[in-house]
Amino acid sequence: MKRFRVAIIGTGFGRLVQAVAFQRHEGFELAAIAGTQEAKTREIAAQLGIAGAFDDWRRMLDEVRPDLVSIVTPPDLHHPMMLAALERGGHVLCEKPTALHRFQAAEMREAARRAGRVAAMNHEFRFFPARAHALALVRRGDIGVPRRGEILGRYPLWWRPQTRGWSWLSDARRGGGVLGALGSHHTDCFRLFFGEPVSVWASVRVDQPRRGPTPDQPEERLATADDACTVQYAFASGATALLDLSACAPYRWERFEIHGSEATLRWDENGYRLWRIVAGKEPETLEMPVELRLEPREGDPALVAPFGVMVERLHRGLDGQAEMEPNFDDAVAVQSALDAARASSAAGARVRVDPPTPVPS
């Protein structure tokens, strides 16, 4: 099996989820990791058995010259990091949200095409068994004509000011906000079931602006990035979809529904249970196909298992065995929809989704 050298930029999600999955795949060697704090990054690298530890990501790219660079940083850094990785000959895996706006995302896509490198987008939520099976059933026609999607999410991130202090997630200039952090995944979900959204009406807002004080941050600050959103997408087929998220709830809960002319499919935040619902009958629990099942290891964060599927897809894409999906066409499409949602909220009106046209190769 061909082996690719990976460098991760980011010591949060990059350490807890990505590093674990990359190290479990025999087709990857985790060669280096970069963070902002030298001592912390060296400690993390030592714990994970990674040879390279850097507090300067540019120096890491220059010295390590990895085959694949995984960018796991706040969104405002994605654009310069990806362009730098491509300039040095690397393939790229980018976290969501893609960038600060769709024009950055399009520039990142075109740079990868010019460089002839794989550009992957980490929409690992696609690989939860319930969602993957639901999509296969819809495409097979098992619920009739798909007409409506609904995703409701409640998260206790900022239930009270003391729950969580200030970070990039609360800073609009850095690409923070729940619409980008989770709405990007959910928008990608709707795209797969209904096609590209053509217009959007949205309310993107800050419901609980205070951040802190916390034991680590004694000063209170006010959020500029959204902690709640209500987004209604319309599709060319006539289907519609509703996304309603609040990060100020006192509990965590998610529900996903795809309604068709004959039946509804529902799954929950667990991602491993799927129900088919027909009018007048009790919900039917559906068994997952063997090829879609995941086997999370005890003690792993929840996203390690679906990210493991992403890692396998990356290996096949880098090795030329298959086209990479999700890719930067997906990234640009999702970012364009998020941009339209923010524009709709600012205007108080429905707005068309306007993705940049790909540059001919």
C-alpha positions as CSV (number, residue, x, y, z in Angstrom):
1,M,0.0,0.0,0.0
2,K,1.3,3.4,-0.9
3,R,2.1,5.5,2.1
4,F,1.6,9.3,2.4
5,R,3.2,11.7,4.9
6,V,0.7,14.0,6.6
7,A,1.2,17.2,8.5
8,I,-1.6,18.7,10.7
9,I,-1.9,22.4,11.4
10,G,-3.9,22.6,14.6
11,T,-3.7,21.0,18.0
12,G,-7.4,20.9,19.0
13,F,-9.6,18.8,16.8
14,G,-6.5,18.0,14.9
15,R,-5.1,16.2,17.9
16,L,-8.3,14.7,19.4
17,V,-9.8,13.3,16.2
18,Q,-7.6,13.6,13.0
19,A,-4.3,12.5,14.5
20,V,-6.0,9.4,15.9
21,A,-7.6,8.3,12.6
22,F,-4.5,9.1,10.5
23,Q,-2.3,7.0,12.8
24,R,-4.7,4.0,12.5
25,H,-4.5,3.9,8.7
26,E,-1.6,2.1,7.3
27,G,-1.5,4.3,4.2
28,F,-0.5,7.4,6.2
29,E,2.5,8.5,8.3
30,L,1.8,11.4,10.6
31,A,5.0,13.3,10.2
32,A,4.4,16.6,11.9
33,I,2.0,18.8,13.8
34,A,1.9,22.6,14.2
35,G,0.3,24.7,16.9
36,T,0.6,28.2,18.3
37,Q,2.3,27.3,21.6
38,E,5.7,25.6,21.3
39,A,5.7,23.8,24.6
40,K,2.2,22.5,24.3
41,T,2.7,21.4,20.7
42,R,5.9,19.5,21.6
43,E,4.1,17.8,24.4
44,I,1.2,16.7,22.1
45,A,3.7,15.5,19.5
46,A,5.5,13.4,22.2
47,Q,2.2,11.9,23.4
48,L,1.2,10.9,19.9
49,G,4.7,9.8,18.8
50,I,5.0,12.4,16.1
51,A,8.5,13.3,15.1
52,G,7.9,16.9,14.0
53,A,6.5,19.6,16.4
54,F,6.4,23.2,15.2
55,D,5.0,26.6,16.4
56,D,5.4,28.0,12.9
57,W,3.2,26.3,10.3
58,R,5.2,27.9,7.4
59,R,8.4,26.5,8.7
60,M,6.8,23.1,9.1
61,L,5.7,23.1,5.5
62,D,9.2,24.2,4.3
63,E,11.1,21.6,6.4
64,V,8.7,18.6,6.3
65,R,7.4,18.9,2.8
66,P,4.4,16.6,3.5
67,D,2.4,14.9,0.9
68,L,-0.9,16.0,2.6
69,V,-1.5,19.0,4.7
70,S,-4.6,18.9,7.0
71,I,-5.8,22.4,8.0
72,V,-7.6,22.3,11.3
73,T,-7.5,26.0,12.4
74,P,-10.0,28.9,12.7
75,P,-11.5,29.7,9.3
76,D,-9.7,33.0,8.7
77,L,-6.5,31.0,8.4
78,H,-7.7,28.4,5.9
79,H,-7.2,30.5,2.8
80,P,-3.5,31.5,3.3
81,M,-2.6,28.1,4.7
82,M,-4.1,26.2,1.8
83,L,-2.5,28.4,-0.8
84,A,0.9,28.0,0.9
85,A,0.5,24.2,1.1
86,L,-0.4,24.0,-2.6
87,E,2.6,26.2,-3.5
88,R,4.9,23.7,-1.8
89,G,3.4,20.8,-3.7
90,G,1.1,19.3,-1.0
91,H,-2.4,17.9,-1.3
92,V,-4.9,19.5,1.2
93,L,-7.6,18.5,3.5
94,C,-9.5,21.5,4.9
95,E,-11.8,21.8,7.8
96,K,-15.2,23.6,7.6
97,P,-16.3,26.3,7.3
98,T,-14.1,26.6,4.2
99,A,-13.2,30.3,4.4
100,L,-14.4,33.7,5.3
101,H,-16.5,33.9,2.1
102,R,-17.2,32.1,-1.2
103,F,-14.7,34.1,-3.2
104,Q,-11.9,32.8,-1.0
105,A,-13.2,29.3,-1.3
106,A,-13.3,29.6,-5.1
107,E,-9.8,30.9,-5.2
108,M,-8.7,27.9,-3.1
109,R,-10.5,25.5,-5.4
110,E,-8.9,27.0,-8.5
111,A,-5.4,27.1,-7.0
112,A,-5.7,23.3,-6.3
113,R,-6.8,22.7,-9.9
114,R,-3.9,24.7,-11.3
115,A,-1.5,22.8,-9.0
116,G,-3.0,19.4,-10.0
117,R,-3.4,18.5,-6.3
118,V,-6.3,16.8,-4.4
119,A,-8.3,19.3,-2.4
120,A,-10.7,17.6,0.1
121,M,-13.3,19.1,2.4
122,N,-13.8,17.4,5.8
123,H,-17.6,16.9,5.8
124,E,-17.2,13.7,7.8
125,F,-20.8,13.9,9.0
126,R,-21.7,12.3,5.6
127,F,-20.4,9.0,6.9
128,F,-22.5,8.5,10.0
129,P,-24.5,5.3,9.1
130,A,-28.0,6.8,9.5
131,R,-27.3,9.7,7.2
132,A,-25.5,7.6,4.6
133,H,-28.3,5.0,4.6
134,A,-31.0,7.6,4.5
135,L,-29.4,9.1,1.4
136,A,-29.2,5.7,-0.3
137,L,-32.9,5.1,0.4
138,V,-34.0,8.5,-0.9
139,R,-32.0,8.0,-4.1
140,R,-33.5,4.6,-4.5
141,G,-37.0,6.1,-4.3
142,D,-38.0,4.5,-1.0
143,I,-39.8,7.6,0.3
144,G,-41.3,8.8,-3.0
145,V,-40.5,12.3,-4.1
146,P,-38.3,14.1,-1.5
147,R,-40.1,17.4,-0.7
148,R,-38.9,18.7,2.7
149,G,-35.9,18.5,5.0
150,E,-35.6,19.7,8.6
151,I,-32.6,19.8,10.9
152,L,-33.1,21.1,14.4
153,G,-30.1,21.5,16.8
154,R,-29.8,22.6,20.4
155,Y,-26.3,23.0,22.0
156,P,-25.3,24.3,25.4
157,L,-22.2,26.2,24.2
158,W,-23.2,29.6,25.5
159,W,-26.3,28.8,27.7
160,R,-24.9,31.2,30.3
161,P,-22.0,33.7,30.0
162,Q,-20.0,31.5,32.3
163,T,-20.5,28.4,30.3
164,R,-17.8,29.2,27.8
165,G,-15.4,32.1,27.4
166,W,-14.3,34.1,24.4
167,S,-12.6,32.3,21.4
168,W,-12.6,32.5,17.7
169,L,-16.0,30.9,17.6
170,S,-17.4,34.2,19.0
171,D,-15.5,36.4,16.6
172,A,-17.1,37.2,13.2
173,R,-13.8,38.5,11.8
174,R,-12.3,35.0,12.3
175,G,-15.2,33.1,10.7
176,G,-16.8,32.1,14.0
177,G,-20.5,31.3,14.6
178,V,-22.7,28.3,14.8
179,L,-23.9,28.8,11.2
180,G,-20.4,28.1,9.9
181,A,-19.4,25.6,12.6
182,L,-22.4,23.3,12.3
183,G,-24.6,24.8,9.6
184,S,-21.9,24.0,7.0
185,H,-22.3,20.3,7.8
186,H,-26.1,20.6,7.7
187,T,-26.2,22.6,4.5
188,D,-24.0,20.0,2.9
189,C,-26.6,17.4,4.1
190,F,-29.5,19.2,2.4
191,R,-27.5,19.5,-0.9
192,L,-27.0,15.8,-1.1
193,F,-30.7,15.1,-0.6
194,F,-32.2,17.9,-2.7
195,G,-29.5,19.4,-5.0
196,E,-28.1,22.9,-4.8
197,P,-30.2,25.5,-3.0
198,V,-31.3,28.3,-5.3
199,S,-32.5,30.8,-2.7
200,V,-32.5,31.3,1.0
201,W,-34.3,33.3,3.7
202,A,-32.5,33.5,7.0
203,S,-32.2,35.0,10.5
204,V,-28.6,34.8,11.6
205,R,-28.2,36.3,15.1
206,V,-26.6,36.6,18.5
207,D,-29.1,35.6,21.1
208,Q,-26.8,35.5,24.1
209,P,-23.8,37.8,23.5
210,R,-22.0,37.7,26.8
211,R,-18.8,35.5,26.9
212,G,-17.4,35.0,30.4
213,P,-16.2,35.6,32.9
214,T,-14.8,32.1,33.3
215,P,-12.0,30.8,35.6
216,D,-9.6,31.1,32.6
217,Q,-11.0,34.4,31.3
218,P,-11.9,36.8,34.1
219,E,-13.0,39.5,31.7
220,E,-16.4,39.5,30.0
221,R,-16.5,40.1,26.3
222,L,-19.3,40.4,23.8
223,A,-19.7,38.0,20.8
224,T,-19.8,39.3,17.3
225,A,-20.4,35.9,15.7
226,D,-23.8,34.2,15.6
227,D,-24.9,31.7,18.2
228,A,-28.3,31.0,16.6
229,C,-29.7,30.8,13.1
230,T,-32.9,29.9,11.3
231,V,-32.4,29.2,7.6
232,Q,-35.0,28.2,5.0
233,Y,-33.6,26.9,1.7
234,A,-35.5,26.5,-1.5
235,F,-34.4,24.1,-4.3
236,A,-35.0,24.0,-8.0
237,S,-37.2,20.9,-7.7
238,G,-39.6,22.8,-5.4
239,A,-38.4,21.1,-2.3
240,T,-37.6,23.2,0.8
241,A,-35.5,22.7,3.9
242,L,-35.4,24.2,7.3
243,L,-32.3,24.6,9.5
244,D,-32.8,25.9,13.0
245,L,-29.8,26.0,15.4
246,S,-29.3,27.5,18.9
247,A,-26.0,27.2,20.8
248,C,-27.7,28.9,23.8
249,A,-29.8,26.0,24.9
250,P,-29.3,24.3,28.3
251,Y,-29.1,20.8,26.7
252,R,-27.8,19.1,23.5
253,W,-30.3,17.6,21.1
254,E,-30.5,17.1,17.3
255,R,-33.1,15.8,15.0
256,F,-32.8,15.2,11.2
257,E,-35.9,14.5,9.0
258,I,-36.3,14.0,5.2
259,H,-39.9,14.0,4.2
260,G,-41.1,12.4,0.9
261,S,-44.4,12.0,-0.8
262,E,-44.7,8.4,0.6
263,A,-42.7,8.4,3.9
264,T,-40.3,10.2,6.2
265,L,-36.8,9.2,7.3
266,R,-35.6,10.4,10.7
267,W,-32.3,10.1,12.6
268,D,-31.0,11.6,15.7
269,E,-27.7,13.1,16.9
270,N,-26.3,9.7,17.6
271,G,-26.0,9.1,13.9
272,Y,-26.4,5.3,14.2
273,R,-30.2,4.9,14.4
274,L,-32.6,5.5,11.5
275,W,-36.4,5.3,11.4
276,R,-38.9,5.2,8.5
277,I,-42.2,6.7,9.3
278,V,-45.5,6.3,7.4
279,A,-48.8,8.0,8.3
280,G,-50.8,5.9,10.7
281,K,-48.1,3.5,11.6
282,E,-45.4,3.3,14.3
283,P,-41.9,4.4,13.3
284,E,-40.0,1.4,11.8
285,T,-36.4,1.0,12.9
286,L,-34.2,0.3,9.9
287,E,-31.2,-2.0,10.0
288,M,-27.9,-0.5,8.7
289,P,-26.2,-2.2,5.7
290,V,-23.0,-3.9,6.7
291,E,-20.9,-1.6,4.4
292,L,-22.1,1.5,6.2
293,R,-21.6,0.3,9.7
294,L,-19.0,1.9,11.9
295,E,-17.4,0.4,15.0
296,P,-16.4,3.3,17.4
297,R,-13.7,2.3,19.9
298,E,-14.4,2.8,23.6
299,G,-13.0,6.2,24.7
300,D,-12.8,7.7,21.2
301,P,-14.4,11.1,20.5
302,A,-17.6,10.6,18.5
303,L,-16.1,11.9,15.2
304,V,-13.1,9.6,15.1
305,A,-15.2,6.8,13.5
306,P,-16.7,8.8,10.6
307,F,-13.5,10.6,10.1
308,G,-11.9,7.2,9.6
309,V,-14.1,6.8,6.5
310,M,-12.8,10.2,5.3
311,V,-9.2,9.1,5.8
312,E,-9.8,6.0,3.7
313,R,-11.4,8.2,1.0
314,L,-8.4,10.5,1.1
315,H,-6.0,7.6,0.6
316,R,-8.0,6.4,-2.4
317,G,-8.1,9.9,-3.8
318,L,-4.4,10.5,-3.3
319,D,-3.5,7.1,-4.8
320,G,-5.6,7.8,-7.9
321,Q,-8.1,5.0,-7.2
322,A,-11.2,7.3,-7.0
323,E,-12.3,10.9,-7.4
324,M,-12.1,12.7,-4.1
325,E,-15.5,13.4,-2.4
326,P,-16.2,15.6,-0.6
327,N,-14.1,18.0,-2.5
328,F,-13.8,21.8,-3.2
329,D,-16.8,21.9,-5.5
330,D,-18.7,20.9,-2.4
331,A,-16.8,23.5,-0.3
332,V,-17.6,26.4,-2.7
333,A,-21.3,25.3,-2.9
334,V,-21.7,25.2,0.9
335,Q,-19.8,28.5,1.4
336,S,-22.0,30.2,-1.2
337,A,-25.1,29.0,0.6
338,L,-23.8,30.3,4.0
339,D,-22.9,33.6,2.4
340,A,-26.5,33.9,1.0
341,A,-27.9,33.1,4.4
342,R,-25.9,35.9,6.0
343,A,-26.9,38.3,3.2
344,S,-30.5,37.4,3.7
345,S,-30.4,38.0,7.4
346,A,-28.8,41.4,6.9
347,A,-31.3,42.4,4.2
348,G,-34.4,40.9,5.9
349,A,-35.3,39.4,2.5
350,R,-35.0,36.2,0.5
351,V,-31.6,36.1,-1.4
352,R,-30.5,34.0,-4.3
353,V,-27.5,31.6,-3.8
354,D,-24.8,32.8,-6.2
355,P,-21.8,30.4,-6.3
356,P,-18.7,31.7,-8.3
357,T,-18.4,30.0,-11.7
358,P,-15.4,27.6,-12.0
359,V,-12.6,28.9,-14.1
360,P,-12.1,26.8,-17.3
361,S,-9.0,24.6,-17.1
